[in-house]
Amino acid sequence: MRSLSGIQPSGALHIGNYFGAIKQYVDMQDRHEGYYFIANYHAMTSLRDREALRANCLDLATDFLALGLDPGKSVLFLQSDVPEVTELTWLLSTVTPMGLLERCHAYKEKTAEGLPADHGLFAYPVLMAADILIYNSDVVPVGQDQKQHVEVTRDIAEKLNNTYGELLKLPAPLILDTTAVVPGVDGRKMSKSYGNAIMIFEEPKDIKAKVMRIKTDSTPVEDPKDPEQCSVFALYRLFATDEQREAMAERYRKGGVGYGEAKKELVPLMADYFAAAREKRAALAASPDTVLDILREGGRKARAEAQATLARVRDAMGCL
């Protein structure tokens, strides 16, 4: 079974990115044939700095590999290394109803945030559909809030299939386990846009400083506390063993442990959890050509799949 997912190169990865998606991609490698691309075409709707985009792409690929994505099991590549995806985008756009695009919540949300209402942002779902369909993807790992993207892709594929014959496989959403809430330092969901994120590979001293700033209530040290209502514990449970988690929860309920103490115990757990990945990332960062070679090889594999799909669609639609 082939799974397909793309991530925009929008900057450093934070802990929420890891537990919300990347860890699950890595865990799926032995069960699915993974195609994972760095969505630099998509990023151009908001990032228009040449050097920043290139640096972000290389950094994101380095992060993926350091965190366990295995190029021997999965295909990691740049979206722009498969130009066929842009031609399929146009072919799909000829059958995509305007109303379908107007209903997409991502466009409404982005324009509400102040992004300019250009064609790239409006037509974003068609490019996303081409990304998914061109590799004959079976499933698309997404969070529940992103399910609409796959539904739109299926709608567009069905429109093309109904017009020209059964050409494209209809993918299914694979809903990721997002039950592990990853709060930021202010208690809201961790997000770079909120400025509350703890980055995976930032300096340990900066991670410690952020952990110590996590927002808590004013419950005295000696009083019982509800671990399920505490952002510090929500992070602690992600990194702790089952035994550590249960022991800390019991200490919360009995009272006698302060939030400052819990934060201090969280810091080394986070450091240990990502220690091997940090070491691997340093080695990869020192050899950028190795990362680029992996991306280019992934691009060659992905492009071979894309060319076969595009040839089939072009022929059915009447291209000579």
PEFENUR-V857423 format. One record per backbone hydrogen bond with DSSP energy under -0.5 kcal/mol. CO is the residue of the C=O (numbers start at 0). NH is the residue of the N-H. E is the energy in kcal/mol with one decimal. If there is no record, write none. Layout:
# PEFENUR-V857423
CO:NH:E ; CO:NH:E
This chain:
# PEFENUR-V857423
0:32:-3.1 ; 1:137:-2.2 ; 1:138:-2.1 ; 2:34:-2.8 ; 4:36:-2.1 ; 6:38:-1.9 ; 7:9:-1.9 ; 12:199:-2.2 ; 13:16:-0.6 ; 13:17:-1.5 ; 14:18:-2.4 ; 15:19:-2.3 ; 16:20:-1.4 ; 16:21:-1.9 ; 17:22:-3.1 ; 20:23:-0.6 ; 20:24:-2.1 ; 21:25:-2.5 ; 22:26:-2.3 ; 23:27:-1.4 ; 25:28:-1.2 ; 26:29:-0.5 ; 27:30:-1.9 ; 27:31:-2.8 ; 31:33:-1.0 ; 32:2:-2.0 ; 33:35:-0.5 ; 33:74:-3.2 ; 34:4:-2.2 ; 35:76:-1.9 ; 36:6:-1.9 ; 36:38:-0.7 ; 37:39:-2.2 ; 37:78:-2.3 ; 38:42:-1.8 ; 39:43:-0.8 ; 40:43:-0.7 ; 41:44:-1.7 ; 42:45:-2.0 ; 42:46:-3.1 ; 45:47:-0.6 ; 47:49:-0.5 ; 48:52:-2.7 ; 49:53:-2.1 ; 50:54:-2.5 ; 51:55:-2.6 ; 52:56:-2.1 ; 53:57:-2.0 ; 54:58:-2.6 ; 55:59:-2.6 ; 56:60:-2.2 ; 57:61:-2.2 ; 58:62:-2.5 ; 59:63:-2.6 ; 60:64:-2.2 ; 61:65:-2.4 ; 62:66:-2.2 ; 63:68:-2.3 ; 64:67:-1.1 ; 68:70:-0.7 ; 69:72:-2.1 ; 69:73:-2.9 ; 72:33:-0.6 ; 73:75:-0.6 ; 74:35:-3.3 ; 76:37:-2.5 ; 77:80:-1.5 ; 78:81:-1.6 ; 81:84:-1.9 ; 82:85:-1.4 ; 82:86:-1.0 ; 83:87:-2.4 ; 84:88:-1.7 ; 85:89:-1.6 ; 86:90:-2.2 ; 87:91:-2.8 ; 88:92:-2.1 ; 89:93:-1.1 ; 91:94:-1.7 ; 91:95:-0.6 ; 94:96:-0.6 ; 96:99:-0.5 ; 96:100:-1.2 ; 97:101:-2.4 ; 98:102:-1.2 ; 100:103:-1.1 ; 103:107:-1.2 ; 104:108:-2.7 ; 105:109:-2.6 ; 106:110:-2.3 ; 107:111:-1.9 ; 108:112:-1.4 ; 109:114:-2.1 ; 110:113:-1.2 ; 115:117:-2.0 ; 117:121:-2.0 ; 118:122:-3.2 ; 120:123:-0.6 ; 121:124:-0.5 ; 122:125:-1.5 ; 122:126:-1.5 ; 123:127:-2.3 ; 124:128:-2.1 ; 125:129:-2.3 ; 126:130:-2.4 ; 127:131:-1.8 ; 128:132:-3.0 ; 129:133:-2.3 ; 131:134:-0.6 ; 131:136:-1.3 ; 132:135:-1.7 ; 137:171:-2.4 ; 138:3:-1.7 ; 139:173:-2.6 ; 141:175:-2.9 ; 142:145:-1.9 ; 143:146:-1.2 ; 145:148:-1.4 ; 145:149:-0.7 ; 146:149:-0.6 ; 146:150:-1.9 ; 147:151:-2.8 ; 148:152:-1.9 ; 149:153:-2.5 ; 150:154:-2.2 ; 151:155:-2.4 ; 152:156:-2.6 ; 153:157:-2.7 ; 154:158:-1.9 ; 155:159:-2.1 ; 156:160:-2.9 ; 157:161:-2.7 ; 158:162:-1.1 ; 159:163:-2.9 ; 160:164:-2.1 ; 164:166:-1.6 ; 168:170:-0.7 ; 171:139:-2.1 ; 172:174:-0.7 ; 173:141:-2.0 ; 175:177:-1.1 ; 178:180:-1.4 ; 180:182:-0.7 ; 181:189:-2.6 ; 183:186:-1.7 ; 184:214:-2.9 ; 187:183:-3.9 ; 190:193:-0.8 ; 190:194:-0.6 ; 190:195:-1.4 ; 191:194:-0.9 ; 195:184:-2.1 ; 196:198:-0.6 ; 197:14:-2.1 ; 198:201:-0.7 ; 202:205:-0.9 ; 202:206:-2.1 ; 203:207:-2.6 ; 204:208:-1.9 ; 205:209:-2.0 ; 206:210:-2.7 ; 207:211:-2.4 ; 208:212:-0.5 ; 209:212:-1.0 ; 210:213:-1.6 ; 219:222:-1.0 ; 220:255:-2.3 ; 224:226:-0.8 ; 225:228:-1.8 ; 226:229:-1.4 ; 229:233:-2.0 ; 230:234:-1.7 ; 231:235:-2.5 ; 232:236:-2.7 ; 234:237:-1.0 ; 234:238:-0.9 ; 235:238:-0.9 ; 235:239:-1.9 ; 240:244:-2.7 ; 241:245:-2.4 ; 242:246:-2.3 ; 243:247:-2.5 ; 244:248:-2.4 ; 245:249:-2.1 ; 246:250:-2.0 ; 247:251:-2.3 ; 248:252:-2.2 ; 249:253:-2.1 ; 250:254:-1.7 ; 251:224:-2.6 ; 257:261:-2.0 ; 258:262:-2.5 ; 259:263:-2.0 ; 260:264:-1.8 ; 261:265:-1.5 ; 262:266:-1.8 ; 263:267:-0.8 ; 264:268:-0.8 ; 265:269:-2.2 ; 266:270:-2.1 ; 267:271:-2.7 ; 268:272:-2.2 ; 269:273:-1.7 ; 271:274:-0.9 ; 273:277:-2.7 ; 274:278:-2.1 ; 275:279:-2.4 ; 276:280:-2.6 ; 277:281:-2.0 ; 278:282:-1.6 ; 279:283:-2.3 ; 280:284:-3.0 ; 281:285:-1.3 ; 283:286:-1.5 ; 284:287:-0.5 ; 286:289:-1.4 ; 286:290:-1.0 ; 287:291:-2.5 ; 288:292:-2.5 ; 289:293:-1.8 ; 290:294:-2.2 ; 291:295:-2.7 ; 292:296:-2.4 ; 293:297:-2.3 ; 294:298:-2.5 ; 295:299:-2.0 ; 296:300:-2.0 ; 297:301:-2.7 ; 298:302:-2.6 ; 299:303:-1.7 ; 300:304:-1.4 ; 301:305:-2.3 ; 302:306:-2.9 ; 303:307:-1.4 ; 304:308:-1.9 ; 305:309:-2.9 ; 306:310:-2.4 ; 307:311:-1.6 ; 308:312:-2.1 ; 309:313:-3.1 ; 310:314:-2.2 ; 311:315:-1.9 ; 312:316:-2.0 ; 313:317:-0.7 ; 313:318:-2.6 ; 314:317:-1.0
